[in-house]
Amino acid sequence: MFAKIFALSLFTSLTAAVLTYAVFAAKLPSSFLLYVLIVVLGISLFAVGSIVRPVMEVRDALRSAIDYGVGDEIEEIKSAVERIIREFESERRDFKEKIAKLSAALNALNVWIFEVREGRIENSRFAKNLTGYADEELIGRDISEVFESFRPNSECEIVTKNGKKLTVEVSCFKDFCFAISIEDRKRLERELAFLKAILEYSVDAIVILDLDSRIVSCNRGAEMMFGYKADEMIGKPITFLLPPELHDQCRDNFKRAILEGHVKDIGSVRITKDGRRIIVDQTLTSIFEDGEVIGFVAIMRDVTKRKETEMELKRMRMELERLTKEFIRSQKELKHLASIVETSNDAIYSISIDGKITSWNKTAESLFGWKKDEIIGMDASVLLPEEIKNETELVLRRLREGECNLHFETRRVTRDGRILEVEVTVSPMFEEDELSGFSVIARRLDGAFELEKKVLRYDIERGRIYLAESIDQAADVIEDLTRCGYEGVIISRRYPEEFGIDARFYWLSEKGDVPMDADKIYDLIVNLPGWRNAVLLDIEHLIIAKGFDEVYSLIQKLRDVYYILRKGVIVVYAGELSGGEESLLRMECAKIVARSVSIPNEVFEVLRFVYTRNRIGERPSIKDVMNALGITRNTAKKRIDYLAGRGLIKIIKDGRSRLLEVTDEGREVFVRSDAI
Amino acid sequence: MLTLYRVRNIKFESKHYSVWEHVRLAEIGKIRDVVTPKQIEIVVLVLSLLVGSIAYLVSSIDPALDPLFIALMAGIALGGLLSAEAKEASQRVIGLMLPISISLYGSNIVMPNVGNFDTETLPATLFFAFILFSSVYLFSTHLGVSKRMAVLLSCGSGICGVSAIAIVSPLVKPSKEEFSASIIVITVVGLTGAITYPCLAKTFGLKSYHLLSGATLPQTGIVKISSVIFGEDMLEKALSVKAIRIALIAVVAIVLSFVYSERKFYVPWYIVAFIAVALFSTSYLPHEVVEPLRAVSTVLFASSLASIGLIVDINEVHRVGLRPLAAVYAGWSLGLAAFLALYGGGLL
């Protein structure tokens, strides 16, 4: 700088000297000296500027840097430099302290700082914590002795002094490298990834909300649960998943979450993309940052199926309770029924599908003579007479064919060998829709037969064949029987109009209902349903067609069968026969004898009706008589008056009604006829 | 001056108060005598006119003391005393005065009559003007001087010194320091030529001295002092040669307007007015009008440069260093060498 000042001063002086010499040499006016002065000053000005420019720039830089001015440039620079030195010293102290702190921090941070040149470690600091080696031990070593594969600015593995491998992140700046253990970071990353995976793949819907309850993010569970993609949900308020009626409840839950931190077990309804309503169990938790709520986490679990199952279980429990009550009631009913069965006046017993008796009531004991303990397990055929030993099989077959509540009259044999006429009602018993047996209600019919015999106008007995004198007599007998409850059947070559009675008609003809065949006729009559059949068999034409012997053989067979089975009454009309043939038939058939009653038949009908009703404890009215016999009121009154006049019945006033009752004298009619 | 200081002091005090406190203080009357910016502008304008007038008077003592140079230097000297507010006001005064000054300064231009010159005078003058202009520009740019300052120095050296610099500066838009340094450099080099040329003339017995003086010296005043010692006839010839170069300012101003204009083919109004005033004052206006107009325009121009000087820091001016000075010296030396070569070759 001094050389520069000297050179410029010399140049300026020489210029001034030369110019002054020129002024004087050329004898120029003295005013030119002023010009020389201006020139020299001008040159000096720029020369000084050229010299002091760096100094001024330093001063400006210092002034702009520390804003420190005292007026004089040199003093300014001096003061500034002194201040800079002081500040530099202060900075250096601070720097040393910071270095010390930084060293301590680096030491604590497990950072190893080292310098690598040509594959060798030139310098090393803080190696102990990370590698286990002292810094001096590492200096001069090949880098590959410490690193598995050394790659600057990447993750590498180092082998510590005790042989353990550590993952470090190496950052290099030219030859200087920093190795930082990232084991903890890796572990945290793994944990974070694990937690993220849990969050992402959780089946529960996890939704992050901001303070405006708008969806910020959601997991895959939420996508699956609601059917929306995440992009479709993000930014929308959570209320768009709720039915409008639950919006107020939702707001209350958010208030509670802010005040209490969280709200658990919120049972609520959500609407999916396809419009379905699902029931969710939700937990709403506030997210805090520095003590301020910054958002919410809503975790929702679809409990629709569980709720439905609970409702189904509740329904089933109620159904079970109902069934239990019904069962208890049924048990009571069963006990009641059992007591009814046990104390019934009818004999009641049951038979299994293999024909064994499975139950037996007291009436059955008294009726059949078998004790319950004795009869249980025995074959039911023990109760059947020889001629109907196959009845059980027959009944089972009909029950299997779908018939139920069979009702028929039959016979049973008692323990002491007596044959009883009984009316039975057979009902099937099922177990799991399979026929397991049947019950039998048996009622003795002996009394009924007695009555039947008393009220008929003819002396007719069931199980027998009668030979009629004429076709009219035959028809009259059948009609009388039908009025007593028999099923009328006519088998004849004649036209049905000729009989004039209400009966089933079979026209005996090759082209008719029954062919002229004795076997066919036999089958028809034997297989007639029920046990109260009144059959009119007109064999006049059959004898002509088939001959007497065949017909006679048919009559014999029918007589035997009906005697055994007691399926009803057969009245045979044979027409004109030879003496021998007639004798043969009369040997096989009984004679029809009318009861000797001194009152007209139609009036007897009225008396018989009243008598039969009185026998069962009823007293019929006049109207009942009209209806039962199909006669007008006047006719009924006339006949009742006739009987009342004869003292056979009496009329009892019961309010506005008039009831009829047979007098003792009227009963004598039937007793007398019975005696006959 | 007292007023200006008071303004600064009040500002200095008040900047420590908050806005609210400032208002409150104003209400209770603690802040008094606050001078408005308009008043400061008027003060600066008066000060500039005063300095310009003094410079004009000083120039009448000796032609070498160019009024523009004197006004600028005086402005620089006074600028150190002004407050920041006054310098801001001076900036606004420059914006007002400079275009008017340039316009009126056209009256100082005398359009030369081509027929009055020798056959070699006009081409030689144009040649030397070109040599000076281009060489100074090239040397300046080569030495690392900014392009703006190189243009100012080229115009000052090749055309008409300080006035050319002042006229083209609004077009080129140099910094105030570059502008001031350019004026000082041109003045220093011009005076150097004014001192050395008489010696050369007497040593070599130059017959075409008027051409050397008029074609290579930058300012009219310097041409005067370098030529007057050889008689009024030589002075007349030298000024007529100089008039050719002065007239070139119109051409250069138009060319630079195109070069530096933000829009195509745009010439600022004051350049147009400058050329118009030059043409009118030469052709139509009577001498009685032109002479006072020249005096007024010179005073105004000097005042404008004084205003410029007010905002220039001399510490910043000398920082441009020796390189602009060396470039102008080199260009001038090349022009002188060219003259001597042509003169020695018998072409002049």
Interface residues (C-beta under 8 A of the other chain):
Chain A: L19 A22 V23 A25 A26 L28 P29 S31 F32 L34 Y35 V36 I38 V39 G42 I43 L45 F46 A47 V48 G49 S50 V52 R53 M56
Chain B: D62 A64 A181 I184 V185 T187 V188 L191 T192 A194 I195 T196 P198 C199 K202 I225 I229 N315 V317 H318 R319 V320 G321 L322 R323 P324 L325
